[in-house]
């Protein structure tokens, strides 16, 4: 009574509503920028069983926005750390971490135990898998997405409402869409969008208010403006997914990056006559302090093509590989053919213990 007194005092919730919350089971896929606030507020609200799926490890760059983690979390699995933090926040609930990557092979066994699914991921391969499994298993899906200063929230597959594929029938072409590790994101934005996702979950559990089924709420953090877009169920798309059943479509997990661009590992570079091009922005850290490294941000690469020597092997690198692949594509269009994208991006230098500043 004491822990949930502010809920119980609300006429729309009361003790009966709080008991519904405590009896509910919610799975959150992704414990990153969106997943952290979703998990925090659902645990505080008393969702009785919470599952969290994330195979990733906590990195320092996560701490700008992933509020469940701190310095002592670095290098540890996100789902495991989330369980520890949330158990301290609310020891009366059950929290189940899934530290493996969500896949067509395990998605059904994981999803079956939960009433509501929350998509807090950041890649298209996961989004389509989550959506299709939710359709096949008839689970409502609370969706959120962020990009730079903008975010979206909606509810899919609720009471015969539309699904993710009703809005986005097909994935975009590979290499055409960036993720937040490449373009950045305002630190507070996932907190705003993730909290809105948690709000939709509670409304679904309590069956109160007007959910965002069939409506996409869009928010701009720079202007504080928002708008709501309406969309409808596409029966053909739903039937295609149902016809496939549990034979889920497999999308490339490296969906953001084009696969036809040659990559090379740092350990495979033996020639002395190699030029590295750092195509990150000048403000990104760490910087690489080597004599054969030049800095040309991707946006200004074409206007600096003539300054790039063509007699050397060119190795482009960025943070994780997407921009460097775009850079190689640009170089090849300008007939600079002996060029590659550095696998693992700037992290390759740290692994090789080369000098960074």
C-alpha positions as CSV (number, residue, x, y, z in Angstrom):
1,X,0.0,0.0,0.0
2,X,2.8,2.4,0.9
3,X,4.9,1.8,-2.3
4,X,2.0,2.2,-4.7
5,X,-0.1,4.7,-2.7
6,X,0.1,7.4,-5.4
7,X,-1.4,5.0,-7.9
8,X,-4.0,3.7,-5.5
9,X,-5.2,7.2,-4.7
10,X,-6.0,7.7,-8.4
11,X,-9.7,6.9,-9.0
12,X,-8.8,5.5,-12.5
13,X,-6.4,3.0,-11.0
14,X,-7.1,2.3,-7.3
15,X,-6.2,-0.9,-5.6
16,X,-7.8,-3.1,-8.3
17,X,-5.8,-1.3,-11.0
18,X,-2.6,-1.7,-9.1
19,X,-3.3,-5.4,-8.8
20,X,-3.6,-5.6,-12.6
21,X,-0.2,-3.9,-12.8
22,X,1.4,-6.3,-10.4
23,X,-0.1,-9.3,-12.3
24,X,1.1,-8.2,-15.7
25,X,4.1,-9.5,-17.6
26,X,6.0,-7.1,-20.0
27,X,9.0,-7.9,-22.1
28,X,11.4,-5.0,-23.1
29,X,13.6,-5.8,-26.1
30,X,16.7,-3.5,-25.8
31,X,18.2,-2.1,-22.6
32,X,19.7,1.0,-24.3
33,X,18.6,4.6,-24.5
34,X,14.9,3.8,-24.9
35,X,14.9,0.6,-22.8
36,X,16.5,2.1,-19.7
37,X,13.7,4.6,-19.0
38,X,11.0,2.1,-20.0
39,X,12.4,-0.5,-17.6
40,X,12.9,2.0,-14.8
41,X,9.3,3.3,-14.8
42,X,7.7,-0.1,-15.4
43,X,9.7,-1.5,-12.4
44,X,8.8,1.5,-10.2
45,X,5.1,1.1,-11.2
46,X,5.1,-2.5,-10.1
47,X,4.8,-4.5,-13.3
48,X,4.9,-7.9,-11.7
49,X,7.2,-9.7,-14.2
50,X,9.6,-7.8,-16.5
51,X,11.8,-9.5,-19.1
52,X,14.7,-7.6,-20.6
53,X,16.5,-8.8,-23.8
54,X,20.0,-7.4,-24.6
55,X,23.2,-9.2,-25.6
56,X,25.2,-6.0,-25.7
57,X,27.8,-4.8,-23.2
58,X,27.9,-1.4,-21.5
59,X,30.3,1.1,-23.1
60,X,31.3,4.5,-21.9
61,X,29.5,6.2,-24.8
62,X,26.3,4.7,-23.5
63,X,26.4,6.6,-20.2
64,X,25.3,9.9,-21.9
65,X,21.7,8.6,-22.1
66,X,21.4,5.0,-20.8
67,X,20.4,6.0,-17.2
68,X,20.5,2.5,-15.6
69,X,24.3,2.3,-16.0
70,X,27.4,3.9,-14.4
71,X,31.1,3.5,-14.5
72,X,31.0,0.2,-12.6
73,X,28.7,-1.2,-15.3
74,X,31.3,-0.8,-18.1
75,X,32.1,-4.0,-19.9
76,X,29.1,-5.9,-18.4
77,X,26.0,-7.2,-20.1
78,X,23.2,-4.6,-20.2
79,X,20.4,-7.0,-19.3
80,X,22.3,-8.4,-16.3
81,X,23.1,-4.9,-15.0
82,X,19.5,-3.8,-15.6
83,X,18.3,-6.7,-13.4
84,X,20.5,-5.6,-10.5
85,X,19.5,-2.0,-10.7
86,X,15.8,-2.7,-11.1
87,X,15.8,-5.3,-8.3
88,X,17.2,-2.6,-6.0
89,X,14.5,-0.1,-7.2
90,X,11.7,-2.7,-6.6
91,X,12.6,-6.0,-4.9
92,X,8.9,-7.1,-4.9
93,X,8.8,-7.9,-8.7
94,X,10.4,-10.6,-10.9
95,X,13.0,-9.5,-13.5
96,X,14.3,-12.0,-16.1
97,X,17.4,-11.0,-18.1
98,X,17.9,-12.6,-21.5
99,X,21.6,-12.0,-22.4
100,X,21.4,-13.7,-25.8
101,X,20.7,-11.9,-29.1
102,X,17.0,-12.0,-30.1
103,X,16.8,-14.3,-33.2
104,X,14.2,-16.2,-35.3
105,X,15.2,-19.3,-33.3
106,X,14.5,-17.9,-29.8
107,X,11.9,-15.2,-30.3
108,X,8.9,-17.4,-29.8
109,X,10.1,-19.1,-26.6
110,X,10.9,-15.7,-25.1
111,X,7.8,-13.8,-26.2
112,X,5.3,-16.5,-25.2
113,X,5.7,-15.8,-21.5
114,X,4.7,-12.1,-21.7
115,X,1.5,-10.1,-22.2
116,X,3.0,-7.0,-23.8
117,X,6.2,-6.5,-25.9
118,X,8.1,-3.3,-25.9
119,X,10.4,-2.6,-28.9
120,X,13.3,-0.4,-27.6
121,X,15.8,-1.5,-30.3
122,X,17.7,0.6,-32.8
123,X,17.9,-1.5,-36.0
124,X,15.6,-2.7,-38.7
125,X,16.4,-6.4,-38.5
126,X,15.2,-6.5,-34.9
127,X,12.2,-4.3,-35.5
128,X,10.8,-6.5,-38.3
129,X,11.5,-9.7,-36.3
130,X,9.8,-8.3,-33.1
131,X,6.8,-7.1,-35.2
132,X,6.3,-10.3,-37.0
133,X,6.6,-12.4,-33.8
134,X,4.1,-10.1,-32.1
135,X,1.6,-10.7,-35.0
136,X,2.0,-14.4,-35.0
137,X,1.7,-14.7,-31.2
138,X,-1.0,-12.0,-31.0
139,X,0.9,-9.7,-28.6
140,X,0.4,-6.0,-28.4
141,X,3.6,-4.1,-29.2
142,X,4.7,-0.7,-27.9
143,X,7.2,0.9,-30.3
144,X,9.6,3.8,-30.0
145,X,12.3,5.2,-32.2
146,X,14.7,8.2,-32.0
147,X,16.8,10.1,-34.5
148,X,19.0,13.1,-33.5
149,X,16.4,15.4,-31.9
150,X,13.2,13.6,-32.9
151,X,11.3,10.6,-31.6
152,X,8.2,8.5,-32.4
153,X,5.9,6.4,-30.3
154,X,3.0,4.2,-31.3
155,X,1.2,0.9,-30.3
156,X,1.1,-1.9,-32.9
157,X,-1.0,-5.1,-33.1
158,X,-3.6,-4.0,-30.4
159,X,-7.2,-5.0,-30.7
160,X,-6.8,-5.8,-34.5
161,X,-5.0,-2.5,-35.0
162,X,-2.2,-2.0,-37.5
163,X,1.3,-3.4,-37.3
164,X,4.8,-2.1,-38.0
165,X,4.6,-3.5,-41.5
166,X,1.4,-1.5,-42.1
167,X,3.5,1.6,-41.8
168,X,6.8,0.3,-43.1
169,X,6.0,-2.7,-45.4
170,X,9.6,-3.2,-46.5
171,X,13.0,-2.4,-45.0
172,X,15.0,0.4,-46.6
173,X,17.9,-0.4,-48.8
174,X,21.1,-1.3,-47.1
175,X,23.5,1.5,-46.4
176,X,20.8,4.2,-46.7
177,X,19.8,4.6,-43.0
178,X,22.2,5.7,-40.2
179,X,21.9,4.7,-36.5
180,X,22.4,6.9,-33.4
181,X,26.0,5.7,-33.0
182,X,26.8,7.4,-36.3
183,X,24.7,10.6,-36.3
184,X,24.3,11.2,-32.6
185,X,21.3,11.7,-30.4
186,X,20.3,14.3,-27.8
187,X,20.9,12.6,-24.4
188,X,17.4,13.4,-22.9
189,X,15.5,12.4,-26.0
190,X,15.4,8.6,-25.3
191,X,14.3,9.5,-21.8
192,X,11.3,11.4,-23.2
193,X,10.3,8.8,-25.8
194,X,11.0,5.8,-23.4
195,X,8.8,7.4,-20.7
196,X,6.0,7.8,-23.3
197,X,6.4,4.1,-24.2
198,X,6.1,3.1,-20.5
199,X,3.0,5.3,-20.3
200,X,1.4,3.3,-23.2
201,X,2.3,0.0,-21.5
202,X,0.5,1.1,-18.3
203,X,-2.6,2.3,-20.3
204,X,-2.7,-1.1,-22.0
205,X,-2.4,-3.0,-18.7
206,X,-5.1,-0.8,-17.0
207,X,-7.3,-0.5,-20.1
208,X,-7.6,3.2,-19.5
209,X,-7.2,6.3,-21.7
210,X,-6.7,6.5,-25.4
211,X,-3.8,4.4,-26.6
212,X,-1.7,5.2,-29.6
213,X,-2.9,2.3,-31.7
214,X,-3.2,3.5,-35.3
215,X,-1.5,6.8,-34.3
216,X,2.2,7.7,-34.5
217,X,3.1,10.4,-32.0
218,X,6.1,12.4,-33.2
219,X,8.1,14.8,-31.0
220,X,10.8,17.3,-31.8
221,X,13.0,18.2,-28.9
222,X,14.4,21.3,-30.5
223,X,11.1,23.0,-31.2
224,X,9.0,21.3,-28.5
225,X,6.5,20.7,-31.3
226,X,4.6,17.4,-31.7
227,X,2.1,16.0,-34.1
228,X,0.2,12.7,-34.4
229,X,0.0,10.9,-37.7
230,X,-2.8,8.4,-38.3
231,X,-2.4,5.1,-40.2
232,X,-4.6,2.1,-40.9
233,X,-4.3,-1.7,-40.8
234,X,-3.1,-3.3,-44.0
235,X,-4.7,-6.7,-44.2
236,X,-2.4,-7.9,-47.0
237,X,0.7,-7.2,-44.9
238,X,-0.8,-8.9,-41.9
239,X,-1.7,-12.0,-43.9
240,X,1.7,-12.3,-45.4
241,X,3.3,-12.4,-41.9
242,X,0.7,-14.9,-40.6
243,X,1.2,-17.1,-43.7
244,X,4.9,-17.3,-42.9
245,X,4.0,-18.3,-39.3
246,X,7.1,-19.0,-37.2
247,X,9.3,-19.1,-40.3
248,X,10.4,-15.6,-39.7
249,X,12.1,-13.5,-42.3
250,X,15.8,-13.2,-41.7
251,X,17.3,-9.8,-42.3
252,X,21.0,-9.0,-42.3
253,X,22.0,-7.9,-38.7
254,X,24.5,-5.4,-40.2
255,X,21.5,-3.8,-41.9
256,X,22.8,-0.2,-41.8
257,X,25.9,-1.0,-43.8
258,X,26.3,-1.9,-47.4
259,X,27.8,-5.4,-47.8
260,X,29.4,-4.9,-51.2
261,X,32.1,-2.5,-49.9
262,X,35.5,-4.2,-49.2
263,X,36.5,-4.3,-45.6
264,X,39.9,-4.9,-44.1
265,X,41.2,-5.6,-40.6
266,X,44.0,-3.6,-39.2
267,X,46.2,-6.7,-38.6
268,X,46.0,-7.5,-42.3
269,X,47.5,-4.2,-43.4
270,X,51.2,-4.9,-44.0
271,X,52.2,-2.3,-46.5
272,X,54.0,0.8,-45.3
273,X,52.5,2.9,-48.1
274,X,49.0,3.1,-46.6
275,X,46.9,6.2,-46.0
276,X,44.2,6.2,-43.4
277,X,41.3,8.7,-43.7
278,X,39.3,9.5,-40.6
279,X,35.9,10.4,-42.0
280,X,34.4,11.2,-38.6
281,X,33.5,14.7,-37.5
282,X,36.4,16.7,-35.9
283,X,34.7,16.7,-32.5
284,X,34.5,12.9,-32.2
285,X,36.8,11.1,-29.8
286,X,39.3,9.5,-29.6
287,X,41.5,11.1,-32.3
288,X,44.2,9.0,-33.9
289,X,47.7,10.4,-33.8
290,X,49.6,8.7,-36.6
291,X,51.7,10.2,-39.4
292,X,49.7,8.4,-42.1
293,X,46.3,9.5,-40.8
294,X,44.5,12.4,-42.4
295,X,41.1,13.8,-41.3
296,X,38.4,14.5,-43.9
297,X,34.8,14.4,-42.6
298,X,32.5,12.4,-44.8
299,X,30.4,15.5,-45.7
300,X,33.4,17.2,-47.2
301,X,35.1,14.1,-48.8
302,X,34.1,14.8,-52.4
303,X,35.3,18.4,-52.4
304,X,38.7,17.1,-51.1
305,X,39.1,14.2,-53.5
306,X,41.9,15.8,-55.5
307,X,44.1,16.1,-52.3
308,X,44.0,12.3,-51.8
309,X,47.0,10.5,-53.3
310,X,46.0,7.7,-55.6
311,X,49.2,5.7,-55.5
312,X,48.6,4.6,-51.9
313,X,46.2,2.1,-50.4
314,X,43.4,4.1,-48.8
315,X,41.8,2.9,-45.6
316,X,38.8,4.9,-44.5
317,X,37.5,4.6,-40.9
318,X,34.8,6.0,-38.7
319,X,33.2,4.9,-35.4
320,X,31.7,1.7,-36.5
321,X,31.9,1.3,-40.2
322,X,28.9,2.9,-41.9
323,X,30.4,6.2,-42.9
324,X,33.7,4.6,-43.9
325,X,31.8,2.3,-46.3
326,X,30.0,5.4,-47.7
327,X,33.4,7.0,-48.1
328,X,34.8,4.0,-50.0
329,X,31.8,4.1,-52.3
330,X,32.5,7.8,-53.0
331,X,36.2,7.2,-53.6
332,X,35.4,4.4,-56.1
333,X,33.0,6.6,-58.0
334,X,36.0,9.0,-58.4
335,X,38.1,6.1,-59.8
336,X,40.2,5.6,-56.6
337,X,39.9,1.9,-56.5
338,X,42.6,0.7,-54.1
339,X,40.5,1.6,-51.0
340,X,38.9,-0.2,-48.1
341,X,36.7,0.3,-45.1
342,X,38.4,-0.4,-41.8
343,X,36.6,-3.2,-39.9
344,X,35.6,-2.3,-36.3
345,X,36.2,1.4,-37.0
346,X,38.2,3.5,-34.7
347,X,38.1,0.7,-32.1
348,X,40.6,-1.2,-34.2
349,X,43.3,1.2,-33.3
350,X,42.6,0.8,-29.6
351,X,42.7,-3.0,-29.9
352,X,46.0,-2.7,-31.6
353,X,47.3,-0.4,-28.9
354,X,48.3,2.3,-31.4
355,X,48.5,5.9,-30.4
356,X,45.3,7.8,-29.8
357,X,44.8,11.3,-28.4
